[in-house]
Amino acid sequence: MDLNLSGRHALVCGASEGIGRAAAEELAELGATVTVLSRRESVLREVVSGLAGGADRGHAIAVADSSDAEGMAEAAAAVVARRPVHILINNTGGPPGGPLHAAGLQALEDGFRRHVIANQVLLQAVVPGMREAGWGRIINVISTSVREPIPGLGVSNTIRGAVASWAKTLAGELAGDGITVNNVLPGFTETGRIRHIIRDRAAAEGRSEAEVRKAMEARVPAGRFADPRETGGVIAFLCSPAAAYVNGVSLAVDGGRTQSI
């Protein structure tokens, strides 16, 4: 199986922790040069220092906030000016929880800006280099909610669905250029995001965080939450030469929790 990503340059968003950081580490292990992007420069420098290949590989950082389209465009332009990007990992923390009917317009606008708009900004920065190379991978880390909406995450369910449709459209448009576009749908994963969800549910339901966590784990056939590295490994595989004919899919990495086929 050909998993070799030597000579490829990956831009990984939300790489300061969790799934984004794990994806950056896995891509570097497969030989890619990685640029990690998030808002926290000091943390990104720590991430880069631990990537396989070290300084000799040319790993780099880019600092930007996904809510700032202009800042994202500037950061992306600087990245591709140094070297064309062959792999783009769109990964951003989800919108705050709460029922959709109670969400303000600003919450929907913020979610759309951080996910769909930010993704589009990065897409337009990197696609020219992918087309020139005749090779590209775009992976969007979204949610199992695109198949089964998650109660209490109304805005997130809405925005994640928009990203899934955005990706499916691009999969058809870009396939002829050797570019694949796929989605990874993490289930319950040991990240800061899941800790926030547990805390919010515990407060809303008058239960302890331990009780909420136990109930969530009971919904997963595997009986546990995922380690971010397990999701990062799937992302890296979809970026590899071995996955060249996988295009336009939404792949759940959820321990079997979702009930849909």
FIVOBA-34926 format. One line per field, with one value per residue (C-alpha): residue in one letter; z, x, y. Coordinates in nm, 2 decimals, padded with zeros to 4 digits. Each point is the difference from the previous one (the first is absolute). Last residue first. Example, Ala and Ser with C-alpha at 12.3 -4.5 7.8 and 13.67 -1.06 7.14 Angstrom:
<nodes>
residu	(S/A)
up	(00.71/00.07)
east	(01.37/-00.14)
north	(-00.11/-00.34)
</nodes>
This chain:
<nodes>
residu	(I/S/Q/T/R/G/G/D/V/A/L/S/V/G/N/V/Y/A/A/A/P/S/C/L/F/A/I/V/G/G/T/E/R/P/D/A/F/R/G/A/P/V/R/A/E/M/A/K/R/V/E/A/E/S/R/G/E/A/A/A/R/D/R/I/I/H/R/I/R/G/T/E/T/F/G/P/L/V/N/N/V/T/I/G/D/G/A/L/E/G/A/L/T/K/A/W/S/A/V/A/G/R/I/T/N/S/V/G/L/G/P/I/P/E/R/V/S/T/S/I/V/N/I/I/R/G/W/G/A/E/R/M/G/P/V/V/A/Q/L/L/V/Q/N/A/I/V/H/R/R/F/G/D/E/L/A/Q/L/G/A/A/H/L/P/G/G/P/P/G/G/T/N/N/I/L/I/H/V/P/R/R/A/V/V/A/A/A/A/E/A/M/G/E/A/D/S/S/D/A/V/A/I/A/H/G/R/D/A/G/G/A/L/G/S/V/V/E/R/L/V/S/E/R/R/S/L/V/T/V/T/A/G/L/E/A/L/E/E/A/A/A/R/G/I/G/E/S/A/G/C/V/L/A/H/R/G/S/L/N/L/D/M)
up	(00.68/00.28/00.36/00.10/00.30/-00.18/00.16/-00.14/-00.30/-00.26/-00.35/-00.22/-00.36/-00.30/-00.13/00.08/-00.31/00.10/00.35/-00.03/-00.11/00.35/00.11/00.10/00.20/00.19/00.10/00.12/00.21/00.15/00.11/00.20/00.12/00.16/00.24/-00.05/00.29/00.15/00.00/-00.35/-00.06/00.09/00.17/00.34/-00.03/-00.01/00.31/00.18/-00.10/00.12/00.34/00.04/-00.08/00.28/-00.07/00.02/-00.37/-00.13/00.21/-00.09/-00.36/-00.01/00.17/-00.22/-00.32/00.12/00.07/-00.34/-00.16/00.20/-00.16/00.09/-00.29/-00.02/-00.37/-00.27/-00.35/-00.26/-00.32/-00.35/-00.29/-00.26/-00.24/-00.32/-00.21/-00.14/00.36/00.06/-00.09/00.13/00.33/00.02/00.02/00.26/00.21/00.00/00.09/00.30/00.10/00.00/00.21/00.26/00.01/00.09/00.25/00.16/00.04/00.16/00.23/00.28/-00.16/-00.25/-00.36/-00.16/-00.33/-00.01/00.38/-00.03/00.00/-00.20/-00.08/-00.36/-00.21/-00.32/-00.19/-00.31/-00.31/-00.35/00.13/-00.18/00.11/00.36/-00.02/-00.14/00.26/00.31/00.04/-00.13/00.24/00.29/-00.05/-00.06/00.32/00.20/-00.16/00.07/00.35/00.20/-00.20/00.00/00.38/00.06/-00.22/00.17/00.35/-00.12/-00.10/00.35/00.10/00.19/-00.27/-00.05/00.35/00.18/-00.04/-00.11/-00.36/-00.08/00.02/-00.34/-00.22/-00.38/-00.09/-00.33/-00.18/-00.30/00.11/-00.23/00.18/00.15/-00.19/00.09/00.37/-00.04/-00.20/00.26/00.28/-00.20/-00.09/00.36/00.12/-00.25/00.09/00.38/00.18/-00.08/00.21/-00.14/00.08/-00.24/00.11/-00.17/-00.07/-00.21/00.01/00.14/00.29/00.14/-00.22/00.21/00.17/00.36/-00.05/-00.23/00.28/00.25/-00.26/-00.05/00.37/00.00/-00.31/00.13/-00.25/-00.22/-00.29/-00.04/-00.31/-00.06/-00.22/-00.08/00.06/00.14/00.35/-00.08/-00.11/00.33/00.21/-00.18/00.03/00.38/00.03/-00.19/00.20/00.33/00.04/-00.17/-00.34/-00.06/-00.37/-00.17/-00.31/-00.16/-00.24/-00.20/-00.09/00.21/00.05/-00.01/00.09/-00.29/00.10)
east	(-02.57/-00.17/00.03/00.28/00.20/00.22/00.33/-00.04/00.23/-00.27/00.12/-00.18/00.09/00.05/00.31/00.19/00.18/00.34/-00.02/00.33/00.18/-00.05/-00.23/-00.28/00.25/00.11/-00.36/-00.05/00.31/-00.10/-00.33/00.18/00.25/-00.28/-00.07/-00.36/-00.25/-00.09/-00.24/00.07/-00.37/-00.03/-00.32/00.13/00.29/-00.25/-00.17/00.33/00.10/-00.32/00.03/00.36/-00.09/-00.25/-00.37/-00.23/-00.10/00.11/00.32/00.10/-00.08/00.22/00.29/-00.02/-00.01/00.30/00.20/-00.09/00.14/00.32/00.08/-00.04/-00.22/-00.38/-00.06/00.22/-00.14/00.28/-00.10/00.15/00.12/00.23/00.22/00.14/-00.11/-00.30/-00.12/-00.03/-00.37/-00.15/00.18/-00.07/-00.38/00.04/00.22/-00.25/-00.28/00.20/00.09/-00.37/-00.08/00.26/-00.16/-00.35/00.10/00.24/-00.28/-00.23/00.24/-00.24/-00.11/00.25/-00.13/00.05/00.19/00.16/00.01/00.28/00.22/00.24/00.37/00.03/00.27/00.13/00.26/00.19/00.18/00.05/00.29/-00.13/-00.35/00.11/00.19/-00.30/-00.23/00.18/-00.11/-00.35/-00.06/00.14/-00.26/-00.27/00.07/-00.01/-00.33/-00.16/00.14/00.07/-00.22/-00.30/00.03/00.02/-00.30/-00.20/00.09/-00.07/-00.35/-00.08/-00.05/-00.32/-00.16/00.34/00.02/00.33/00.37/00.28/00.13/00.26/00.37/00.17/00.16/00.06/00.29/00.16/00.25/00.20/00.10/00.24/00.31/00.12/-00.26/-00.26/00.04/00.01/-00.32/-00.17/00.09/-00.13/-00.32/-00.06/00.05/-00.25/-00.25/00.03/-00.22/00.25/00.26/00.36/00.36/00.20/00.27/00.27/00.15/00.31/00.10/00.34/-00.16/-00.14/-00.07/-00.28/-00.19/00.07/00.16/-00.29/-00.26/00.20/00.02/-00.37/-00.06/00.19/-00.18/-00.35/-00.27/00.03/00.19/00.26/00.22/00.10/00.27/-00.13/00.19/-00.26/00.09/-00.05/-00.36/-00.06/00.13/-00.20/-00.31/00.05/00.04/-00.33/-00.18/00.08/00.24/00.18/-00.08/-00.33/00.08/00.25/00.18/00.18/00.30/00.08/00.35/-00.01/-00.36/00.05/-00.31/00.03/-00.14)
north	(00.33/00.20/-00.11/00.22/-00.12/-00.26/00.11/00.34/00.06/00.07/00.05/00.25/-00.08/00.22/-00.17/-00.32/-00.10/00.14/-00.16/-00.20/00.32/00.13/00.29/-00.23/-00.21/00.31/00.09/-00.35/00.02/00.33/-00.16/-00.27/00.26/00.21/-00.29/-00.11/-00.01/-00.33/-00.29/-00.12/-00.03/00.38/00.11/-00.12/00.24/00.29/-00.12/-00.04/00.35/00.15/-00.17/00.10/00.36/00.00/00.04/00.30/-00.03/00.34/00.01/-00.36/00.06/00.31/-00.18/-00.30/00.22/00.20/-00.32/-00.13/00.31/-00.01/-00.33/-00.37/-00.09/-00.08/-00.07/00.15/00.05/00.01/00.17/-00.04/00.20/-00.16/00.20/-00.17/00.29/-00.19/-00.05/00.37/00.08/-00.32/00.00/00.37/-00.05/-00.27/00.23/00.29/-00.25/-00.13/00.36/00.10/-00.30/00.09/00.35/-00.12/-00.27/00.25/00.26/-00.25/-00.18/-00.09/-00.33/-00.14/-00.01/-00.35/-00.02/00.35/-00.03/-00.25/00.31/00.21/-00.04/00.10/-00.17/00.15/-00.21/00.11/-00.12/00.13/00.21/00.31/-00.08/-00.03/00.32/00.19/-00.17/00.13/00.36/-00.05/-00.29/00.21/00.27/-00.25/-00.18/00.32/00.09/-00.34/-00.05/00.31/00.23/-00.24/-00.05/00.37/00.07/-00.26/00.13/00.36/-00.10/-00.10/-00.36/-00.09/-00.22/-00.17/-00.14/00.07/-00.08/00.23/-00.03/-00.27/00.03/00.03/-00.26/00.04/-00.23/00.11/-00.22/00.10/00.35/00.19/00.13/00.33/00.20/-00.26/00.07/00.38/-00.01/-00.21/00.24/00.30/-00.19/-00.10/00.36/00.12/-00.27/00.07/-00.26/-00.28/00.18/00.01/-00.10/-00.21/-00.24/-00.19/-00.35/00.02/-00.37/00.08/00.18/-00.33/-00.30/-00.12/00.28/00.08/00.35/00.09/-00.06/00.21/00.28/-00.03/00.05/00.33/00.12/-00.05/00.10/-00.32/-00.13/-00.28/-00.02/-00.36/-00.16/-00.35/-00.32/-00.24/00.09/00.37/-00.08/-00.19/00.29/00.26/-00.22/-00.03/00.38/00.05/-00.27/00.15/00.29/00.29/-00.13/00.18/00.01/-00.23/00.11/-00.29/00.00/-00.31/-00.11/-00.32/-00.10/-00.37/-00.21/-00.24/-00.34)
</nodes>
